[in-house]
Amino acid sequence: MTKIVRWNPVVRRPVDLFNEFDRMFDRPTMPYRNAENWGLALDVIENEDGYTIKASVPGINPDDLEITLEDNVLTIKGEVENDEEVNQEQYHLRERRYGSFSRSVRFPVLVNSEAVEASYDKGVLTLAVPKAEEVKPKRIAIKAN
C-alpha cells in the first residue's frame, strides 16, 4: 500500500502527512495581535455608473465601523474586540482575528463623495460609490438637417 506524502521543496524529500499533522498541534498557537497581520477582505466591482465595494465584517456592529472618502481614497476602519481569555483550558486552534483593522481603496477616476451609500446585511458591508458626472460616458446627440 502506498503512503500519502506531501512534497516539501525546502527539505527536498517527501514529508509524511501524518507526522506533519501531529507537528501542527505541537506548535503554540499565536493569535493575530497586530493589525498588519490581517486585512479586510474586499470585493471591488466597477460598472458604467460607479463602484460597488463589499467587505466581510462578520460580528462587527455597523455603528463601530468608520468609513471615509477623501481625495478619491475610500477607507474602512474598525475594531474586533478580543474574547475573554481562557486560563484553564488550552487552545488547540485559534484563528479568529481581533484588534484594529483599516483598509483603503484608491479609485482610478473621480467619484462623487456626496452620493456614497452604505448598507450592512449578514456580516457584509456594501458600499455604492458613484462616479463623478464628468467622468461618466456621455451620449452625444446628432443633429440631422
N, C-alpha and C positions, 0 to 999 in steps of 0.2 A: 504494500500500500504506500502511496506517495504522501509525504507530509506537506501541509500547506506552509509555504515560506514566503517571506517578503524580502525583496532585494533592497539592501541598504547601500547606496552608492558611496557613502563615506567610508564604510568599513570594507567594501569591496568583497563581501561574502554574503550569502543568504542569512537572514535572521529568522529564527524560529518565531512564528507569530504568537504562539502561546507564551513564550518567555518575554516577548515584548509587551504583551498584555499584562503579565504579572509585574513587570518593571514600572508600568504606568501607575499602578497603585502603590508602589514603593516610594515614589516621588511625593514630596509635600505639595499640597495644592496651594497655589498663590492666587488670592483674589485680585481683581483688577482695581488697584488703588490709584492709578494715575489716569487722568482723562485722556492723555495722549495714547494710551494703550488700546483705546477703542473709539470707534467713530459711530456716528449716527447713520444708519442705513437709509439711503435716499434713492428714489427714482425721480428722474427729471425728464419730462416729456414736453416736446415742442410741437405746436401746430401753427397755423397762419396767424391766429389771434394772440397767442401768448404761450405761457409755460404752465405746466401742472407739476407740482413737486409733491411727492408722497414720502413721508418719513415714518418709520416704525418707532413708535414711542409707547410700547405697552406698559401699563401700570403707572403711567405718569398723569397726574391731574392736568388738564389743559390750562388751568389757571397758573400753573407753575412753569409754563413754557414762555420764553421771551423770544419774539420774532421781530426782527428789524430789517428794514430795507434802506440802505444808504449808499449813494454813489454806485448804483446798479449792483450792489452786493447784498444778497439776502442771507441773514444769519439767524440760525435757530439755536437757542441756548436752553439748558435745563439742568436738572439735577435729580438723580435717583438716590433715594435715601437707602442707607445700609440697614439690613435686618439686624435685630439684636444678636449679639454674639452668643454662640453656643459654647459653653465652657465645659460641660460634662460629656458631650458627645464628640466624636471625631468625624470630620467631613471626609468623605471618600472622593467627592467631586463637587467643586464649587465654581460654576461658570456664570451665574447671574451677575451682571455688572451693576456697579453702583458708583456714585460720585458725580461730579460735574461733567457736562459734555457741551461741545459747541461745534457747529458745522456751518460753513459758509459756501455759497454758490455765487460766482460772478457770471452775470448774463452777458452774452456777446453783443446784444443790441439793447437800446434803451427800453426800459419798461415803465409802466405807469404805476408809481408807488401809491397813488391816491386810490386806486381801484383794486388793490390786492384783497382777496377774500380767503379766509381760513376756516376749515371745518375739522372736526375730530370725531371719528367713529371707530369703535372696536380697536383702539390702540394705534390707529393710523391717522396721522395729521396730514391733511390735504390742503395745499395752497394753490390758488388760481392767481397767476401773475400775468396780467395782460401786457402786451407790447405797447409801447407808446405809439400814438397815431401816426407820427411822422415816419416810422419805420415799417408800418404795415403796407402790404402791397395795395396799390390803388388802381382801380379800373379807370381807364381814360376813355371818355365818350367820344365817338367820332361824329362830327357834324357832316351831314350829307347835303349837297347842293341840289 
